[in-house]
Amino acid sequence: MVYQLTRNLSCEEIKKNGFDAYFVDHTTGVYAVAATGVPWTASYIQTKGDVIADLHEDMGAEQKARVTYDNILRLIDDPDIIDPIKFLREREIVHYQRFGEGLRIATEALDSKNYYLYNPEFDKNCGCNK
């Protein structure tokens, strides 16, 4: 998609659209960066080592991605870009649903053992739940 959007840009269009700083560093190559210019970092990936907390984090990430795709779809009118973005948006919805199923399964398993007193992934072998 980046190639489709940038393949025929003239130098004037690059400058006029504010793409010049990015172009200087990356030409038209894909560089993982937020729309605000903040580079992606692995610190965005959150984990607590607790199945309930981690599944909620995963579900939140899928919804944030869906909203991003919704916002992209509001701004574009190129069918060659709209179709793949719609696919990616649908994928986020399916991921959210699967994580939700995993959360339900994990919650039921933990409920059946009354595990909310401690973290079973960690505490079952270390004796920390005394």
Number of C-alpha atoms within 10 A of each C-alpha: 12 10 10 10 12 15 10 9 12 10 11 9 13 15 13 10 8 10 15 16 11 14 14 9 10 11 13 16 12 10 12 11 11 9 7 6 9 9 10 11 9 6 7 8 9 12 13 10 12 13 18 18 13 16 21 15 17 19 19 14 18 21 17 13 16 21 14 14 20 14 11 15 17 10 10 10 10 10 9 11 16 18 12 12 19 16 12 15 21 14 15 21 17 13 17 21 14 13 20 16 13 15 19 14 12 15 17 12 12 16 11 9 9 11 12 11 7 14 16 15 11 13 12 11 9 9 8 10 12 6
